[in-house]
Amino acid sequence: MAHIVVPTAEEILDKEYLVLDHGFVRLVDYLGGDSRIVQAARVSYGPGTKTVREDAALIDYLMSHQHTSPFEQVILTFHCKMPIFVARQWIRHRSARVNEISGRYSVMADEFYVPAPEQIQRQSKDNRQGRDPHEVPAELRQKVLDIIIQGQRAAYADYQSLLADDIARELARINLPLSLYTQWYWQIDLHNLFHFLELRLDAHAQWEIREYARTIASITQKVAPLAFDAFTKHVLNSVRFSGVELTALARLLEGKEHGLTGIQRVEFEAKLQKIKSAECGQIEPSTGAF
């Protein structure tokens, strides 16, 4: 089977795309692309056996019918730099292979994530892990930023003091906050990468990790554009209903109340709103320079 070269991916190899204030994502390497997916699906050899339209139709069919193994043939390796709290959400995707910088061996850089003022928001009243979209007064925003920055400076000064006293790095680091930047090499196959994007592009994901997901999505589109289009069509731009929700939907079609209460009602009505607003799966532009 011939080595796959994707010109659009070659153009961005090792290019650094900025995310947040000190973070970045760059594509280090890739194995395969759209043609590898169709080769694996057809168990054929060499390019040119089918037209691009036929390849696109096959990839679309595989995605829509959840035939996932051909997508696992494509592998992407990223070099990413992110705040530790983002990394701890990210690492929940256990299907990837990760090599992270170690504070036991390296002196951690004086780089901390400081949110932009517009990202300072109150706790959501109906989402335990989210932010309220209403604007926060400027004086409160500044108070929050002052507390964050002062805490970061104090923690790093203490860290440097312990290092100066020749305290072991693995001990000196333990009071450093979650806003400290870390970095890693992250290698993942396309199927599991799509799952990562499905979850981390969702509006319920924390804003900071969504910024990384948007950048990774743009890079992934360069490596496997046909597969990415199929993913957008059948996963991002779709709404899934549970059995209970399908029953509720049938009641609505009959002109009745859907009958759901509590969290089931909230989630069901949110899905209906996504359909009405045609916003399901839309990828907002990343703040990084792509």
C-alpha positions, -999 to 999 in steps of 0.1 A, spaced: 0 0 0 16 33 -11 25 60 13 -3 86 14 7 123 9 -20 149 14 -8 183 0 -31 204 22 -17 186 53 19 190 41 14 228 39 6 230 76 31 205 91 49 220 121 30 252 117 21 267 151 -15 278 156 -20 300 187 -47 291 212 -56 312 243 -29 335 255 2 312 256 -10 279 240 -7 264 206 -15 234 185 6 221 156 4 190 134 37 171 139 29 142 116 1 122 100 -4 87 86 -29 84 58 -59 105 47 -91 101 28 -75 77 3 -63 54 32 -98 52 45 -112 40 12 -83 17 6 -89 1 40 -126 -2 33 -121 -18 -1 -90 -37 9 -74 -25 -24 -40 -14 -33 -28 18 -48 -46 50 -57 -68 57 -87 -91 27 -85 -121 49 -80 -131 86 -87 -131 112 -60 -169 113 -61 -170 75 -55 -145 79 -27 -166 106 -11 -197 85 -14 -180 56 2 -167 77 31 -201 93 36 -217 58 37 -191 45 62 -197 75 85 -235 75 82 -236 38 90 -210 40 118 -185 17 101 -156 31 121 -126 8 116 -115 23 82 -112 57 100 -89 42 125 -64 37 97 -56 74 97 -35 87 126 -26 123 135 1 135 159 -2 169 175 21 190 197 -1 209 220 4 235 248 -24 242 271 -33 251 308 -32 221 331 -70 223 338 -76 220 301 -52 190 299 -70 172 327 -103 174 307 -85 165 275 -69 134 290 -103 118 297 -101 107 260 -81 76 268 -79 62 233 -50 85 225 -12 81 232 3 109 252 38 121 262 36 151 285 63 173 299 73 163 334 78 187 363 99 161 379 126 165 353 121 200 339 117 234 355 83 246 346 81 279 327 65 310 342 35 308 319 0 309 332 -34 312 316 -52 345 324 -87 346 310 -97 375 288 -121 399 307 -151 388 286 -145 352 298 -151 362 334 -186 350 341 -208 339 370 -218 303 378 -247 291 357 -279 287 376 -291 256 356 -257 240 348 -234 229 376 -204 229 353 -211 259 331 -210 297 330 -239 322 330 -239 341 297 -249 374 313 -223 401 315 -204 406 347 -197 442 360 -163 455 350 -152 461 386 -159 424 394 -141 412 364 -110 432 374 -112 419 409 -112 383 396 -83 390 373 -63 406 401 -69 376 424 -59 351 396 -27 370 386 -16 377 422 -21 340 431 -1 329 400 28 352 408 29 342 444 28 305 436 56 308 410 78 329 434 74 301 460 83 275 434 115 294 424 124 298 461 121 261 467 142 254 436 168 279 448 171 259 480 177 228 460 144 212 469 136 183 445 116 195 415 90 168 421 82 185 454 88 221 445 61 219 418 32 206 439 17 240 448 17 253 412 -19 261 401 -41 245 374 -36 276 352 1 267 346 8 257 310 18 222 302 25 206 268 24 172 252 26 151 221 -9 137 214 -14 109 189 -48 96 180 -66 78 152 -92 97 131 -122 78 145 -114 86 181 -104 121 171 -139 127 157 -153 115 190 -131 140 208 -143 168 185 -179 158 189 -177 162 226 -153 192 228 -170 213 201 -203 210 220 -216 242 235 -216 224 269 -178 219 269 -157 245 287 -149 275 264 -111 270 267 -111 234 255 -135 243 228 -109 268 215 -84 239 211 -111 217 196 -118 243 169 -82 246 160 -78 208 159 -109 205 137 -94 229 112 -62 209 111 -81 176 107 -100 190 78 -67 196 60 -57 160 65 -89 142 56 -114 167 40 -138 141 27 -140 123 60 -143 156 79 -172 167 57 -190 134 64 -183 138 101 -198 173 100 -228 161 81 -237 130 100 -223 138 135 -219 175 142 -249 185 122 -272 159 138 -293 155 168 -298 122 186 -329 113 205 -332 86 231 -361 62 232 -379 83 258 -373 114 237 -387 97 206 -418 89 225 -420 126 235 -414 136 199 -442 114 188 -466 131 213 -456 165 199 -464 154 164 -498 143 176 -504 178 190 -499 168 226 -476 179 254 -443 160 253 -447 150 290 -411 152 300 -400 168 333 -368 178 351 -335 173 333 -351 152 306 -373 181 297 -344 206 296 -323 183 274 -352 174 251 -362 211 246 -326 221 240 -324 195 211 -356 209 196 -342 244 198 -310 233 180 -332 219 152 -353 251 150 -323 274 150 -303 252 125 -272 257 148 -265 220 155 -228 212 149 -217 246 136 -181 252 142 -173 287 153 -140 302 141 -111 297 165 -95 327 180 -62 313 169 -46 324 136 -56 297 112 
